[in-house]
């Protein structure tokens, strides 16, 4: 009987192990969580693109945001619940959708185009911002903008990083 009991334990352990190996990975939802205070750096000194705005020298800047994630609708959405007030030509709501591998956001707005004479025009633009979670808890991404009209017409890509604060 002892031998039978031991054999039953081994078979049961093997069945449980096989079942767990075949089960969906439980931590996938954890990867779709973006919460807490983060310092987001816009690496404007590394921007690239075809627009004259991509060639204008800028200093990188960092802003602090608080993010929270809600997955109750079946899809995960991260929202910036606290942060600096954006410029008047930029939407105030910052909401990122989880695609399964990156946080993504698209928006239409007006790029403040600095002209050589120092004046600014506001050119129609569409941006796609993405952040990819990294193993160390940071996120890396890009702010890709297509400026569709005006003197700054073209593309601008700005690298981004987000680090827990």
Secondary structure by P-SEA (a helix, b strand, c coil): caaaaaaaaaaaaaaaaaaaaacccccccccccccccccccccccccccccccccbbbbbbbbbbbbbbbccccbbbbbcccccccccccccbbbbbbcccbbbbbbbbbbbccccccbbbbbbbbbbbbbbbccccbbbbbbccccccccccbbbbbbbbbbcc
